[in-house]
Amino acid sequence: MLPNGATGTGISAYKRSHDLSDFSAELDMIEALGVDAIELPTYDMDIVVGGRIRRPQMEALKRACAGRSVEFSVHGPLAINLMDEPYRLQRHMDVLSASLEVAAEVGAKHYVLHSGMAPVQQGDGLEAAYERQRECLARAGDIARRLDLVICVETLFAGFDGRAHASSPRRLAAELAAINHSNVMATIDFSHSYLKLDYDGRRGDFLDEIKALAPWGRHLHVHDSFGRQDDIWMYTDGERIAYGHGDLHLPVGWGDIPWETIIAECEFPEGVLFNIELEARHWYAAQETVDATKSLAERARTLKTARAA
């Protein structure tokens, strides 16, 4: 832990070889950037197979992580959807439970879980989906408490075709308040939230929505974008960058997310982690992004100390 209870700055790793034979070198490269933490993409590591841990792959990950000076967080399977239909929920819970065990075995502090999505439908149907999610998150929070983990529920956007519903940051804050479990907090993905609110025609509410969720934001996904819908056919990702469309995972400062205003006006909880999610094509700017994010985290710590004085 760093001063004032803040974990500091991290960055998400990539899995290169499927057998994890080069993952130790990946972590070496990331540690050289001077981060405090690394987010492990266990959703893409073949560690959980059919809802159970595959022990040889688990041991390969543990060997790669052993003896390092950084802390770890874990991003579990993106497909876990606790707002799904009731007949599928146990399958999601089985994968979530095994994934939490994986996170505990590598000594992670935060486990990132995508917030649920549901088909766009009448209000009663959506409210029933939220109720299912609350019940499952409370159960998952009890598992996390036993494993000394904090589940951090990530803000999402639902795509660009209007077929799915995802929570706004403010609605997610209300759901977490209703669950009221100390081991269930939030991952604020600023770009996801920006895209969600832009799609809903509420781009101007972005800062107020983030402020509403900030007290729950133990884990932050830091990457830049323009909050523009990916609604024009593009031939390459480079063209999306040219237009500023979609969830680009740009280095901090390349988009127009108002980072300085967010830091000035939002108060995050003790133990917050500023974790960078950088698109692989932009790793040539990794050090630049780490340095910019460290500066944001330091200002957040300074402001928190000043407010407490």
C-alpha positions in Angstrom: 0.0 0.0 0.0 1.1 3.6 -0.7 0.4 6.5 1.6 -3.2 7.5 2.4 -4.5 4.0 1.6 -4.2 4.4 -2.2 -2.8 1.4 -4.1 -1.5 3.7 -6.8 -1.2 3.0 -10.6 -1.4 -0.2 -12.4 -1.7 -1.5 -16.0 -3.4 -4.5 -17.6 -1.2 -7.3 -18.9 -1.7 -9.2 -22.2 -1.5 -12.9 -22.6 0.8 -13.7 -25.5 1.4 -17.4 -25.6 -1.5 -19.6 -24.7 0.5 -21.9 -22.4 1.7 -18.8 -20.5 5.3 -19.8 -21.2 6.2 -16.1 -21.9 4.0 -14.5 -19.3 6.8 -14.0 -16.8 8.6 -11.9 -19.5 5.4 -9.9 -20.0 5.3 -9.1 -16.3 9.0 -8.2 -16.3 8.4 -5.7 -19.1 5.4 -4.2 -17.2 7.3 -3.9 -13.9 10.0 -2.0 -15.7 7.4 0.7 -16.4 7.4 1.5 -12.7 3.8 0.6 -11.9 2.5 -0.4 -8.4 0.1 -3.1 -9.7 -0.7 -5.3 -12.7 -4.2 -6.5 -13.8 -4.1 -10.1 -14.9 -6.4 -11.1 -17.8 -7.5 -14.4 -16.4 -10.6 -14.3 -18.7 -8.3 -15.3 -21.6 -5.9 -17.8 -19.9 -7.7 -21.2 -20.0 -7.5 -21.5 -16.3 -11.2 -21.9 -15.6 -12.5 -24.8 -17.8 -16.2 -25.7 -17.5 -16.5 -23.8 -14.3 -13.5 -25.5 -12.6 -9.9 -24.5 -12.2 -7.4 -26.3 -14.4 -4.6 -26.9 -12.0 -1.5 -27.0 -14.4 -2.5 -23.7 -16.0 -3.2 -22.2 -12.6 0.3 -23.2 -11.4 1.9 -21.7 -14.5 0.3 -18.3 -13.7 1.4 -18.5 -10.1 5.0 -19.2 -11.2 4.9 -16.2 -13.4 3.6 -14.0 -10.6 5.7 -15.3 -7.8 8.2 -13.0 -6.0 7.2 -9.8 -7.6 7.1 -6.4 -5.8 3.8 -5.3 -7.5 0.2 -6.0 -6.3 -2.2 -7.8 -8.6 -5.8 -7.4 -9.6 -7.7 -9.8 -11.8 -10.2 -9.3 -14.6 -12.4 -12.4 -14.8 -14.5 -13.6 -17.7 -16.3 -10.8 -19.5 -19.2 -13.1 -20.3 -20.4 -13.4 -16.7 -23.8 -11.7 -16.7 -25.7 -11.6 -13.4 -28.7 -10.0 -15.2 -29.1 -13.0 -17.4 -32.1 -15.3 -17.6 -32.7 -17.3 -14.3 -32.0 -20.7 -15.9 -28.4 -19.6 -16.8 -27.5 -17.9 -13.6 -26.0 -20.9 -11.9 -23.6 -21.3 -14.8 -22.5 -17.7 -14.4 -22.1 -18.2 -10.6 -20.0 -21.3 -11.1 -17.6 -19.5 -13.4 -17.5 -16.5 -11.1 -16.8 -18.6 -8.0 -13.9 -20.4 -9.7 -12.6 -17.1 -11.0 -12.6 -15.6 -7.6 -10.6 -18.6 -6.3 -8.1 -18.0 -9.1 -7.7 -14.3 -8.0 -7.2 -15.3 -4.4 -4.5 -17.8 -5.3 -2.4 -15.1 -7.0 -2.9 -12.8 -4.1 -5.0 -10.3 -5.9 -6.8 -7.5 -4.0 -9.4 -6.5 -6.6 -11.5 -8.7 -8.9 -13.1 -6.9 -11.9 -16.6 -8.1 -12.9 -18.6 -6.7 -15.7 -21.9 -5.3 -14.7 -24.9 -7.1 -16.1 -26.7 -6.4 -19.4 -30.2 -7.3 -20.4 -32.3 -7.0 -23.6 -34.1 -3.7 -23.9 -37.6 -4.5 -22.7 -40.4 -3.1 -20.6 -39.5 -1.7 -17.2 -40.8 -4.7 -15.1 -38.5 -7.0 -17.0 -35.4 -4.8 -16.5 -36.2 -4.4 -12.8 -36.4 -8.2 -12.4 -33.0 -8.5 -14.0 -31.6 -5.9 -11.6 -33.0 -7.9 -8.7 -31.3 -11.1 -10.0 -28.0 -9.2 -10.2 -28.4 -7.8 -6.6 -29.0 -11.3 -5.2 -26.1 -12.8 -7.1 -23.7 -10.0 -6.2 -24.6 -10.4 -2.5 -23.8 -14.1 -2.7 -20.6 -13.4 -4.6 -19.6 -10.7 -2.0 -19.8 -13.4 0.7 -17.4 -15.6 -1.3 -15.1 -12.6 -1.9 -15.1 -11.8 1.9 -14.0 -15.3 2.7 -11.2 -15.0 0.1 -10.1 -11.5 1.2 -11.1 -10.0 -2.2 -13.1 -7.0 -3.3 -15.4 -7.5 -6.3 -15.3 -4.3 -8.4 -18.4 -4.1 -10.7 -17.4 -2.4 -14.0 -19.4 0.2 -15.8 -20.3 -0.9 -19.4 -21.9 0.5 -22.5 -24.3 -1.8 -24.4 -23.1 -1.3 -27.9 -24.4 0.8 -30.7 -27.5 -1.0 -31.9 -29.9 -0.2 -29.1 -30.7 -3.9 -28.4 -29.2 -4.2 -24.9 -29.4 -2.3 -21.7 -26.5 -1.4 -19.4 -26.4 0.5 -16.2 -25.5 4.2 -16.1 -22.9 5.0 -13.4 -25.6 6.6 -11.2 -27.8 3.5 -11.5 -24.8 1.2 -10.6 -24.1 3.4 -7.6 -27.8 2.9 -6.5 -27.5 -0.9 -7.0 -24.3 -1.1 -4.9 -25.9 1.0 -2.2 -28.9 -1.4 -2.1 -26.6 -4.4 -1.9 -24.5 -2.7 0.8 -21.8 -5.3 0.9 -18.2 -4.1 1.9 -16.7 -6.6 -0.6 -18.8 -5.4 -3.6 -17.6 -2.1 -5.0 -17.1 -0.6 -8.4 -14.7 -0.4 -11.3 -15.3 2.9 -13.1 -14.4 2.5 -16.7 -14.5 6.2 -17.8 -14.6 5.5 -21.5 -17.4 2.9 -21.1 -19.4 5.4 -19.1 -18.7 8.2 -21.6 -20.0 6.0 -24.5 -23.0 4.9 -22.6 -24.1 8.4 -21.7 -23.4 9.7 -25.2 -25.6 7.0 -26.7 -28.4 7.9 -24.3 -28.1 11.6 -25.3 -26.8 12.5 -21.9 -23.2 13.4 -22.7 -23.5 16.5 -20.6 -24.3 14.4 -17.5 -21.0 12.6 -17.6 -19.3 14.3 -14.8 -22.3 14.2 -12.4 -22.7 10.5 -13.2 -19.1 9.8 -12.4 -19.3 11.8 -9.2 -22.3 9.7 -8.1 -20.3 6.4 -8.5 -16.9 7.7 -7.3 -17.4 6.8 -3.6 -17.7 3.2 -4.7 -14.8 3.3 -7.2 -12.1 1.1 -5.6 -10.8 0.2 -9.1 -10.6 2.5 -12.1 -10.1 1.6 -15.7 -8.1 4.5 -17.1 -7.9 4.9 -20.9 -9.0 7.7 -23.3 -11.6 8.1 -26.0 -14.0 10.7 -27.4 -17.3 9.0 -26.3 -18.4 8.8 -30.0 -20.5 5.9 -31.2 -18.9 3.4 -33.6 -21.7 3.8 -36.0 -19.9 4.2 -39.4 -18.4 1.3 -41.2 -14.6 1.4 -40.9 -12.0 -0.7 -42.7 -9.3 -0.6 -40.0 -8.9 0.3 -36.3 -6.7 3.1 -37.5 -9.7 4.6 -39.2 -11.7 4.4 -35.9 -8.8 6.3 -34.3 -8.9 8.9 -37.0 -12.6 9.4 -36.5 -12.4 9.0 -32.7 -15.1 6.3 -32.7 -15.8 3.7 -30.1 -14.0 2.3 -27.1 -10.5 3.0 -28.3 -8.4 2.4 -25.2 -6.1 5.3 -26.1 -3.3 6.7 -24.0 -4.4 9.3 -21.4 -4.5 12.7 -23.1 -5.2 11.4 -26.6 -9.0 11.7 -26.2 -11.2 14.3 -24.6 -12.2 12.7 -21.3 -11.9 15.6 -18.8 -9.3 13.9 -16.5 -8.3 17.0 -14.6 -11.9 17.9 -13.8 -12.7 14.3 -12.7 -9.8 14.4 -10.3 -10.7 17.8 -8.9 -14.4 17.0 -8.4 -14.5 13.3 -7.5 -13.6 11.7 -4.2 -12.6 8.1 -4.5 -12.4 5.6 -1.5 -9.4 4.4 0.3 -7.4 1.8 -1.6 -8.4 3.1 -5.1 -6.3 1.7 -8.0 -5.8 3.7 -11.2 -5.4 0.8 -13.6 -4.6 1.6 -17.2 -6.2 -0.5 -20.0 -4.1 0.3 -23.1 -4.8 -1.1 -26.5 -1.9 -3.3 -27.7 -1.3 -1.1 -30.8 -0.4 1.8 -28.4 2.1 0.0 -26.2 4.8 2.2 -27.7 3.2 4.9 -25.6 3.0 2.8 -22.4 5.5 4.8 -20.4 3.9 8.0 -21.4 0.6 6.7 -20.3 1.9 5.3 -17.0 3.5 8.7 -16.2 0.3 10.6 -17.0 -1.8 8.3 -14.9 0.7 8.4 -12.0 0.3 12.2 -12.0 -3.5 11.8 -11.9 -3.3 9.3 -9.0 -0.9 11.6 -7.1 -3.2 14.6 -7.4 -6.1 12.5 -6.2 -4.1 11.4 -3.2 -3.1 15.0 -2.5 -6.7 16.3 -2.7 -8.0 13.5 -0.5 -5.4 14.4 2.2 -6.4 18.0 1.9 -10.1 17.3 2.3 -9.4 15.1 5.4 -7.3 17.9 7.0 
